[in-house]
Amino acid sequence: MRGCQLPPTKHDGFRNDFHEVSFLKQFRQTLRRRRVPFKPFWTKTCCKSIPAHMEFPAALREAQYRNYALANMFSLNAIWCQRTIVAWLAWDLTGSATWVGLIAFLNFVPTMISGPIFGALADRIDLRMSALAVQLAEMIITGALLGLYVGGVLDIYVLAAVSLIFGVVISAHHPTRMALTPRLVPKAALANAVAISSLNFNFARLIGPAAAGWSIATLGVGWTLGACVVLFAPVIMILSTLNPRGAEGPPRTQTSLISAIAEGARFAAGHKLIRAAMTLTGVFALIVRGMLELLPAIADGVFQRGAAGLGEMMAAAGAGALMAAIFLSSRGSDDGASLPLRALVAIFVGFSAAIALAAAPTWPLALIAVAASGFCGTMVGVSLQSVVQLNLTDDRRGTVMSLWIMVGIGAAAVGAILMGALADAIGLQMALIGGAAVGMALSAWLMVRG
């Protein structure tokens, strides 16, 4: 066994290795003694230790808003996935652009009727509990849609009823969300919070439809709906822990809901900037948002791309919107004293993108046109929403913002059914070109008129 003994040089090497291991152990102990205590990103003090050039945006320095925005990302993805599923089912069940527009209209129209009522309620009830109830209702309705589909009883009329019911819940979702966000940040960070919320919304608008289109094509509608139900859970858990600040103005419970809505409408109509922002929002949404609701007919009816193509088109719109949201969130806060020039320019670029989509000869060019429409839609919507928000106090914020939503979504609802009917009557290309030309002329007239 003598041949198995290690030579002396090997033993020296072993001793050297032993000393090296001892050195490493001492080095680790030194690091432990000098280690800076770990501070999770969700604590209130963590942002104070970040160097000035690496600080979070103003709104994200508030722990409650940060946690809410993170959890809400999952819920927003669920909503966009569900919208993609419903739009695809409408097209798959009927093959009619009119039905696709009508289903979108039913999803939007409650905002025009019940939206202002929920907005007035948002000014006088517990916003946290209201938001929690809305998210639970959205989860339950999505679960019910899953049950109807799996049970084999889903037809176009049942789908229309589900779309209408979900639209009622969404009409409460929007004013509650817009009234809650300012209660989670100081006023100096409000414009930044609006931009970041839009960034969050449009990130979901990018990921949700693309994921839904892929999932429908590979796993099926049932599994995709099941995933949507699960995605509502994080925001429900976070909402149960929030503690928003109280309203700045006096409570308005002494007046009826109808009186509160009427007073909010008078205030918006009498305020020059708010009136202008709402009017331009309505005209833009009528054509461009109405056009985007017809993407199922464009993706499959024109380009024969199926559910995956619909997901790609909706993701392209989301990608453009996300780019606009990133740009807006990186800017400083607006003062709310005038309509931003970027919004006025984006209105005309958005109408031009609708014309480009109608004339697009290939799929990549169509995706670029849709992405441009998404970019302009967010640029217009967020910029004009900031103008409205910065000219409001908390005591009427829910009411007036619900009216702003009513104008934007109501116009999109009317645009969806109008553009769908026109597409079936005169062709999709002519409907898009004619609608964009009318919208461009009307916007120019409103801007000149002031």
N, C-alpha and C positions, 0 to 999 in steps of 0.2 A: 504493500500500500504506500511505499515511500514515494512512488511517482505521483501520488495524488496530493502531496503536500505543496502548499503555495510557496513560491520563492519569497525571500525577504522583501523584495521590492513591492510585491503585492500586499504584504502586511503593512508596509509603510503607506501604500495607497489607501488601505482600509482606514488607517489612523487619520490620514488626511481627510477622507470622506466623513469620518466621525466628527472631526473638528468643524468641517463645513456645515454639517447638520446642526451642531451646537450653535454655530454662529447664526444660522437661519432661525433657530428657536429664539435666540436673544433678540434678533431683529423683529420678529413677530410680537414679542412681549413689549418691545419699545413702541411699536405701532399701536398696540392696545392702550398703553399708558397715555399716548398723545392723541388718541382718536377723538374727533369732534362728535358730540352726541348727534344721532340721526334725528332729523326733523321731517316727518312726512309732508308731502306737498299739500295735504288737505288741512293742515293746522293753520291757525290764524297768524302765527308768528313767522312761518317759514319765509314768506315773501320779503320780510324786513331784512333778512340776512343775505339776500341776493344782491350782488353788485348792481349799481344804478344802471349800467349799460345792458344788464341782462334781466331787468325787472319785467314781470308779467304786465300785460295791458291792464289799465286801471280797473276794469270790471272784474278781472280774474284775481285781483288781490283780495276780493271779498270771498271768504270761505263758503258762505251759503250759496252765492251765485255760482261759484266754481263747481261745487258738488251738484247743484241742480242742472247746470249746463252739461256736465258729464253724463249724468243719469238720463237726461232728456234726449241725448243723442240716440240711445237705444229705442226709446219710444218713437222718435221721429222716423227712424229707419222702419219700424213696424208700420207706421202710418203710410209711408211711401210704398212699402212692399204691398200693403193691402190695396192701395189705390191702383197699383200696377195690375194686381190680380183681378180686381173688379173690371178695369178697363179691358183686359184681355178676355175675360169671360163674356163681356158684352159683345165684343167682336166675334168671338168664337161661337157664341150661341146664335147669332143673327147674321153676321156678315154685312151689317148695315151701318154706315157712318151716322145716319140719323139716330139709331139706337145708342151708339157710342156717345154721341152728343147729349142725348136725353138722359142717359145714366149719369153722366157728369153733371148735367143740369140739376138732377134730383139730389145729388150730393152737395151742390152749392146753394140751391135755392133756400134752404132753411136759414142760412146766414142772413138773407134779406128780410126774413120775417121774425124769427126768434133771436137772431144775433143781437139786435139792439136791446131786447129784454134782458138777455143774459149779461150784456154790457152794463146796463143800469143796476142789475143785481150785484155785479162785481164791485160796484162802488159802495156797497152797504153790507156785504156778508164777509165771512171768514174766507179769504182768498186761498189759504192753504187747503182747507177742507173742500172748497169748490174744485180746485185743481185735482185733488185726490179723487173726488167723485167722478170727474170727467175721465181721468185715466182708467179707473176701474170700469167705467161704462164702455170705453173703447175696447178694452180687453175682452169684456163679455160679448160684445157684438161681433168681434172678430172670431171668438170661439163659437158663437152661434152660426156664423157663416161657414165655418169649418164643418160643424155638425150637419148643416143642410147639404153641403157638397158631398160629404162622405155618405150621407143617407140617400143620395140620388134623387132628391126632390127639388133641386135648384134649377129653375128655368128663368127666362128673362124677366118675368113679372115678379118672381120672388127676389131676384137680384135687384130689381128696381126698388122694391120695398126696403131691402137691407141698405141700399145706397141712401135712400131717403132718411132712414132712422140714424144711420151713421152721420149723415149731414147735420141732423139736429144736434148730435153730441159735439160735432166739430164747431157748430155755431156757438157753443158754450166754451169750447177749448180756446179759440182765438182770443176773445176779450179777456178771459181769465189769465191766459199766459201773458198777454201784453200789460195787464194791470199788475201782475205779480212781479215781473222782472224789475220794474223801477223800485219796488219795495226791498229788493235784495242788494242794491248798490246805492251809493250816494249820488246826488244829482249831477255832480261833476263828471261822473263815469257813465251817465245814462246813454249818451250817444254811442259810446264804446260798447256798452252792453247790448244795445240794439244791433250794432254791426256784428258782434260776436254771436248773438242769437241767430242772426241771419247766416253767419258762417256755419254754425251748427246745423241749421235747417237745410242749407244747401249741400253740406257734406252728406247728409242723409239722402238728399235728393239725388246725389251722384251714386252713392253706394246702394241704397235701397232698391231702386228700379233695376239696376244691373244685376244685383243678386237675385231679385225676384224673377227676372227674365231667364237667367241661367237655371234657377231652381225649378221653375215651371217646366222648362224644356227637358231637364234631366231627372228631376225627382217627382214632379207632378204638383198639381195645385194643392192637394191635401197636405203634404209635408211642408210646403211653403207657408200655408196658413197657420199650421201648427207652430212654426218658428216665430211667426208674427205675434202669436199669443204670448209666448215666453218673453219676447223682447219688451213687453210693457212692464215687467216685474221690477227692474231697477229703479225707474222713476217713481213708482208707487212706494217703494221702500224709502227713498230719499225724501219725498214729500212729507212723509210721516214724521220727519225729524226737523223740518225747517221752522224758523221763527221769524217771519217777515216783520219789518218795522210797521208802525201804525201809519195811517193816512195823515198827510200834512194839513189838509183843510178840514172843516167841520163835517161831521156825518150828515148825510142828506136823507135820512130815513123819514123825515117829516113830510115828504112829498110822495105822491104815487109814482109807480114805474112809468106810466104814460107821461106824466108831467116831467119826470126826469129826462125821458127820451126827447120830448119836445124842447125842453130847455137846452139840451145838448145839441140838438139840430139847429136851434136858433143861434147858439154860440158859434158853431162851425160855419154856418152860412154867413154870419156877420164878421167873421175873422178872415181878412183878405188872403193871408197865406194858407190857412187851413182849407179855405174854399178852393183856392187854385190847386193845391196839392191833391185834394179829393177829385176834382174834375179831371185833371190830367191822368190820375190813376185809373179812373173809370174808362176813359177813352182808350188808353193803352191796353188795359186788361180785356176790353171787349174784343179786340182783334188778336193781339199776340197771345194772351192767355187762352182765349177761345181756340186759337189755332193749335196750341200745345195739347189741348184736350182731344184733338183728333189724331194724335200720333199713332194709335192702333190702326186706323184706316190708312195712314200714310205708310207705316212700316210694312204692313202685310198686303194692303190693297194695292199700293203702288209699286213697292219694291219686293214683295213676296218674301219677307224675311221672318215672318212668324213671331212667336212670343220672344225669342231671343233678340230679334231685330227691334221689337218694341222696347225691351230692356236697354238695348244699346242706344236707342234714340232718347229715351228718358234719362239715361246716364249722361249722354252728351249735353242735354239741357242742364242737368245737374252740374256737370263739369264747368260749363260756362258760368253758371250761377255761383259756383264755388270760387272761381277766379275773381268774380266781382266782389264777393263777400270778403275774400282775403285782402283785396285792395282797400275796401272800405274800412275793415277792422284795423288796418295799419295806419290809417289817417288820424289826425287829431279830431277832436270833437267839433261839430258844426255849432254855430251860434243860433241857428233857427231864425235869423233875421230876413232871409230871402230864400228863394228856390235855388238849389245848387245848379250851376251850369252843367255839371256832368249828367244830371238827371234829364235836362232838356235835350242835350245832345243824344243821350241814350234812347230817348223816345223815337227819334227819327232813324237811328241805326237799327232799332228793333223792328220797325215797320219795313225797312229795307231788307232785313234778314228774312222776313216772311215772304217777300217777293222772291228772294234768292232761293228759298226752299221750294217754292212753286216751280221755279225754272230749273232746279237742280237735275242734271241728266244722270248722275251717278250716286251711289250710296255714300261714298266719302264726302262728297260735296253737300249732300243732304244733312249729314251729321254735323258738318261745319256750320251750316245755316242754323240748325237747331241749337247748337252750342252758343252761337252769337245771340239767338233769341233769349236763351237762358241767362246769358251775361247781362243783356240789356234789361231783362225783366227784374233781376235783382238790383241792378244799379238804380233803376227808376223806383222800385218799391221801397228799398231801404232808405234811399236818400229822401224821398217824400214822406215816409213814415217818421224819420227823424225830425223833419220840420214840424209835423203835427205833434209829436211827443214833447218836443222842447217848448211848445207854446201852450202846454196844458198843466194844470195842477192836479194833485192826486184825487181830489174830491169829484172831478168830472172825467178823469182819465178813461175809466172803463166804458162810460157811455159814449164819449166822442170817438174813442178808438174802435168801438163796435160799429159805429157809423162808417168809419173809414174802411173797416173790413167789409161791411155790407156793400159799399160802393165797389171795392176791388173785386171781391169774390162774386158779388151779384152780377157785375159786368162780365166776368169770366163765364158765369153760368149762362147768361143770355147769349154771349158770344159762342159758347160751345154748341148750343142747340141751333143757333142761327147759322153758324158756319157749317154744321153738319147737314142741315137742310139744304143750304146753298150748294154744298159739295155734291149731294145726290141729285140736285136739280140741274146745275150748269157745269158740273165738273169741279174737282178739287183744286186744280190749278187756277181756274178763273175765280173761284171763290176766295182763294188766298190773295191773289193779285188785286182784285177789286176791293176786298176788305182793307188791305194794307193801304191802298191809295186813298180811300175815304178816311181812314184813321189819321194818315199823315196830313191831309188837308184840314181836318177838324182840329188837330193839335196845333197846327200853325196858326189857325184863326184864333184859338183860345189864347195862345201866347201873345199874339199881336194885340188882342183885345185887352189883355192884362187881367 
